[in-house]
Amino acid sequence: MTDKKEKAAGTRAYEAVLASIEAELRAGRLKIGDRLPGERILSEQHGISRASVRDAIRILDVMGLVRTATGSGPNSGAVLISNPAAGLSSTLRLHVASQHLPVADIVEARILMESWAASKAASEMPINEPSLARARELLHLMDDTTLDREAFHDLDSQFHVLLSTLAGNAVVSAMMDSLRLSIMDYVRNSVTTDEQWFPVAETLRAQHHGILDAVTARDGEMAGRLLREHIEWFFIENGS
């Protein structure tokens, strides 16, 4: 009966659940780490089918707002989390694949955010020393010339994300991470042979060290410029 009412009304019933959870978060009655009520309760609360409730939970999962686990134990159900980059990157990846959002535009947006973040990080007082130490560790790992391409790309991604967090802006960090994830396959497929990869990796290592040196020296202008040149170089040399 509920399904028929939903179809007759011509509404997307799951939106009632999404709107309700948003209102509860805004009011502070729900917070990160809380477990959502079960399907039956949500269905009764909103007068919709359990199928519509499941649709809402799946959408929240894709958006990076819940973590779900099946079963009936204490760890089952949907728990509220906050992983904005996951939801944003999933959407961007599909639009990049559809060719509606050109890779070049994604790269340009990434340059704007990352160069700003590097410049801001270099100007922060005091600078985050544990994060700087982790950045140096990542560069040390990438300096290993026996590292395969996949491992290098994973470390490279961690380095760029870490730099963005040093600026202290959570929105920029999430957006930068989502932009990076949206073109991850493009980056990994740009260089496909070891013959091509070795000189590219050598250049990337030198560029990474230069960027981190500028941040450590608190030279925001230099850090931003080197970051921009770093991203532009890879895009122009390996895929444009």
N, C-alpha and C positions, 0 to 999 in steps of 0.2 A: 504494500500500500504506500509506503514511504517513497519507494522508487517511482511509482506512478505519479504521486504528487509533485515530486521534483521535476519529472519530465514535463508534466502539464504546466508547471510554473515557468518552465523554460530557463531556469536559473542553474548556475554552477554551484551546487550545494556546498561543495568543499570550501568555497570562499567564506562561508559563515564560520567555519573552524579557524581559518587563517586570520580573519578579522578579530575573532574572539581572543586568540592567542596574542595577537599584536596589542590589543587593548589591555590584556592582563599583564603583559610585559611592561607597557608604558606606565601602568598604575603601580607596578612593583609587587603585584600579587603573585606573579611568576618571575623566576630568576634562573640564570644559567645553573644547570645542575639539577633542576627540578624535573621530576618525572610527570609526563602528561597523563591525564586520566585514560582509562582503557577505551577501546572502541565502543563498547556498549554504552558507557556513560556519556561519551561525547555525542554518540548518535541520539541518545535520549535528550541531552541538553539542547541540541540544535534542531531536533525534529527532522533529521536526515538519515539516510541509510548508512549502514556500516561500510558499504562500498565507497560512499562519498567521504567518509572519515578516513578510510585507507588512502584515498586519492590525496587528501590534504596532508597526511603524514608523509607520503612519498614526495610530494612537492617540497615540504619542509626539509626533508632529507637531502634532496638535490640542492636546495638553497643553502645547505650548510647550517641549518638551524636545529636539527635534531639528529640524534644517533639512535638507531633502532636495533633491537635484538629480539629474536623470536623466542618462543617458549613461555613457560609460566612461572619461572623462578623470580627471585628478587631483582635480577639484572635484566629482566625482559621488559618489553615495551619501548616507548620513545622518551628519550632524555634530552632536555634542551641543552644545546651547545651554541657556540658562536664561531663559525668558520666561514667568514664572508668571502674569502678568496676562492673557496671551493665552488660556491654557487655562481659567482661572477665569471670565473674561468670556464665553467661548463657552458654557460651561455655564449661567451665570447668565442670559444672553440667552434661551436656550431655555426656561428655567423661568419667566422673566418673560413670554415669549410665550404659554406655556401657562396663564398666570394663576395658577399655583401659588404664585409669589412675587410679591406685590403690589408695584407700583412704590413705593407709600408706604413699605413696609418697607425697600426698597432705599435710598430717600432718607434714611430715618431712620438706617440703618446708615452711610450715607455721612456724614451730619452728625456722628455720634459720632466717626468716625475723623478726618475732616478738621478738626473743631474741636479735637480733641486734638492733631493734628499741628501746626496753626497755633500753638496755645498753647505746645507744646513747642519749636517752632522759634524762637519769640520769646524763649524762656528759654535757648537754647543759647549757650554761651560756648566759643570765639568763634563768631560767626555766619558762615555761608558767604558771603563777599562776592561771589565770582563768580556764585553762584546768585542772590543778591539783584540783582545787576546785570542778569542775564538776565530776572528777573521784571519789573524796571522797563522793560526793552526790550519785553517782551511787552505790558505795559500801554500803552506809547507806541504800539505798532502798533495796538492795539485802540482807541485814542483817535481814529483816523482815521474820521471820520463817513461816508466814502465806501465803507468796507469792507462787502462783502456778508455775509449771514448765515452762510454756510458757512465763510468765512474767519474770521469772528469766533469761531464755535464752536470751530474748530480751535485758535486762539490761546488761547481761554478754557480749553480742555482742557489745553493745555500749561502754562498758569499754575497750575491746580489741582494737576496732577501735580507740578510743581516745588515748590509749597508743601509738599506731603506729604513730599517727599524731604528737605526742610530739617530735619525732625524726626530724621532719621538712623536710622529704623527700617525695614529692608528689607521686613519682613512687612506692616507697615501701608501702605507705599508700593504694594506689589503688590496688596493687597486693595483699597485705595482706587482704584487705576487700573482694576481689574476691575469694581468697582461702577459707576464712571463710564462705562466702555465698555458695560456691560450695559443702560444706559438712554439711550445716545447717541441712538438713533432717537426715543425719547420726547421728549428735550430739543429736538431739531431740528424735530420736528413740532408742538411746543407753540405756536410763533408762526409763522404761515404767510404773513402779508402784511407789506409794508413799513409800512403804516399802524400795524399792531400793533407792529412790530419797533422802530421808531425810539425811542419812549419807553422800551421795555424795555432797549434797548442803553444808553441814557443812564443809567438807574438802575444797570445792571450795572457800567458804567465807574466810577461814583462809589463803589460798594460795593467793587470791586476795589482802588481806590486807598486806601480806608479800611483795608482788611485789611492791605495791604502796609505802610502807614504804621505800623500798630500793631505789626507784626512788626519793622520797622526800629527802632521806639522801644523794643523789648524789653518791650512790654506784653502779656504772654501772656494775661491774662484778657480784655482788650479784643479781641485777635486772635481768640480762640476764640469770643467772643460775636458778633463781626461776621461771622465765617465761618458760624456757625449761622444768623444772621438772613438772610444772603445766600442760602443754599440754600433755607431755608424760604420766603423771599419769592418766589423764582422758582416753586417748586412750587405755592404757594397761589394766586399771581396768574395763573399761565399753564397750569395743567393739573389741579389737584386736583378 
